[in-house]
Amino acid sequence: FFFLSPITSLFFILSSFPPTIIYQFMSSYILHTPAGNFRAFKILIAAEYNSVPISIPDFDATKATSISPTGKAPVLETPSGPIFESNSIARYIAKLRRDTGLMGNGGLIQEVTVDQWCDFASNQLELPACVWWYPVAGYMPFQEEAYLKAKKDMSAALSILNRHLEGREYLVNSQVTLADISVASALIYPFKLVCDQKFLEPYANVVAWFKRCVQNDEFKAVIGEVTMCEKEFKAKGQS
């Protein structure tokens, strides 16, 4: 006869369950974020792919401020402590499971390739995108000079993306990774509100890839159906 330690016994018991059940046994995750926050989309979509249950309470800015060292949302509560910054949270959720391939095929090169596109989304897409669509949503006043620069910078970023996607289904390999999730999440509101058919005409590869991404059930579970912008919405004060 031999005896197993409680930890070893628990491991053997949990190994017979599917990943969804295991995560429900092992962890509890709470995401503090305003409703519709595009920076939270990548976190929640990654969670859908990895079958990681995340609860989202009604947003309490005071609560989020008390949890995050920066005082900003989104912030994720985990059993090991809070995680702030949306890219870090998304990477954490993506790395909870390796079998789904969200960080690539397991090799270092693919993992850093995923990382570089996540950084591309944050550094090259989010700023011009927000400067363009925020005035339409009433989040900031419209300024003509900023608007024109945002469109120029968005065009430059989409050109890079379009060239890279030539002959490719997805950004890193033949499946959705966190790279696709992060870049697509940064484009959801621009492509719904301001990047109309005329503007996107030179970027056919990007449009095909974006539509391919958002048609996946894991995307739809978070963002619903995406209707592409046919004609640019104008901000208050925009001619």
N, C-alpha and C positions, 0 to 999 in steps of 0.2 A: 504494500500500500504506500501511496505517497500523497502528500497534501500540497495544495496550491495556496499561495498567499492571497489575501483578499484582492489586491491589485491585479494579480495575474488572472484570478478567476473572473474579475470584471472585464478584463481584456478579451478573454475567450467568449464571454457572454455577448459583449457588444459587437465582436467581429462577425457575428451571425446576422446582425441587423443591417438594413440598408443605411446609407449615409445620413438620410434625413432623420431617421430615428436616433442614430448615434449622436447627432448634434443636439437633438432635443434633450437627450440624457446628459450630455456633457457640458453644455454652455448655454448662456443666456445673453443675448445681445440686444441693446437698446440704442436706437439711432435718434438723436435729437437734431431735427432739421425743419425749417419752414416747409410747408406744403409746396410742391412744384419746384423745389430747388434743383436746378440742373446739375449742380455738383454732387447731389445725393443720388442722381440717376445711376451713375456708374457703380456706386456701392450696391445699390439694390438690385441692379441687373446682374452683377457678379454673384450676389447672394442667390438669385434665382438659378443661375447655372450650377452653383455648387450646393444647392439645396440646404442653404444655411438660413434658419429662421431668424428674422430680425423684427423686433417690435418697434413701432413708431408711435410714440404718444403724441397728443396734441402739443404743438410747439410752445414751450415756455422759455422765452429769451433769458429770463433770470436764471433758470435752471441750467440752460446750456452755458451761460457765462460762468456759472460757478464750477462747471465741470471742465471746460476747456481752458488751458493756460493762456490762449490768445483771446478768450472771451467770444469766440466766433463759432458758428455752426456751419457745416455739420460736425458733430462730435459723437463718437461711438463709445458707449459703456460696455466693457467686457469684464468677465470674471477676474481678469488680471489687472484691470485699471482702464482709464479712458485713453482713447486714441483720437487725436485731432488732425486736421488737414485731410481733405477729401482724397487725395492721391494715396496717402499712407493708409487710410481706412480701406480703400478699394483694394490695394495690394494685400493687406492683411486678410481680407475676405477671400481674395483669389487664391492665396497661398494655403488656406485651410484644407484644400484638397488639391492633390497633384494629378489625380487621375482624370480630371476634366480638362486639363491642358490650358487653363486660362493664362498661365505664365509661360506658355510655350511647351516644347516637347521634353522638357526636363534638363536640357543643356543650358550652360551659362550664356552662350551667345544668344539663344532665342529669348532667354529671360531678360537680358539687357536690351534686346531689340524691342520687346514689349515695353520696357521702361522708357525707352527713348521716345516712343510714340505717345505714351502717357504724358511725358514732359512736353512734347510738341503741342499736344492739345492745350496744356496749361499756359505755355509760353508764347505760342504763335496764333492760337485760335481764340481763346477765351476773351482776351482784351478787345480785339477788334469786333468780335461778335457781340459782346456786351455793350460796347459803345454804340453799335448800330441798333440793336433791338431794345435796349433798356429805355430809350426815350419813347418808343412805340408803346411799351408797357406802362409808361408813366413813372419809371423808377429814377429818371434823371432828365433834366431839361435838354432840349434839342439844341445842338450847336453845329452850324453848317460845316465849319472847318474840321471839327472832330468827325463828323459824319463822312465827309469825303475821304479823310485819311483812313477811317475804319474800313470803308469799302475797298480802298487800295490795298490795305494790309490783308484783308480777308482774301482778296484775289490772289495775292502772293502766296499765302498759305495753302489755298486750294490748288494752286498750280503745282506746288511741291507734292501735295497729296495725289493729285491726278497723275503726275508722272510716275510716282511710285506704284500706283494701282494698275498701271498698264499691264495687262496679261495676268493679273492676280485677282483672286476672289476676295481675299482678306489681307490685312496688313502684314502679318508675320508668316503665316503658313496657310494650310488649307482649311482652317477652322476659325471660329470666333475666339479671340483672345481678349485679355483685358485692354490691349491696345485698341482693338476695334470698338470695344465698349466705351472707352474713355473718349476717343475722338468723336464717335457718333453722338455721345451724350452732349458734347460741347456744341454740336451742330443742330440739335433738335429744334430749339427755339428759332435760331436764324433761318433754318430751312422751312419752318412753319410760318414765319412772320415776314421776313424781309428779303431773303434770297429767292427772288422769283425766277421763273423759267428763263427769262432773257439773261439774267445775271449768271445763271448756272450753265448756260448753253456750252461754254468752252470746257466744262468739267464733267463730261459724260461718264468718265470712269468713277469719279467721286459719287455722282448721283446713283449709278447702278450699285455701287458698293453700299451706300447708305441705305437704299431701299432693301437690299439683301439683308442687311443687319436688322433693321427695324421690323422685318417680317417674321423674325424668329419669335417663338412663343415667350422666351425669357425676357425679351425687350417689351413685348406687348403687355406682359404681366405688370410692368412698371409704368410704361408711358402710354399704353393704349395704342390705338391706330394713329399713325402719323399722316396727316394730309399736307402734301407739299404746297408751298406758297405759289399761287399763280400770278398774283400781282402784289408788289411790295406794299405793305401797310405803311402809312405815313404817320409820323409823330406830330403831336400838337406843335404848331408853329413852323412846320416844314412845308415848303411850297411844292 
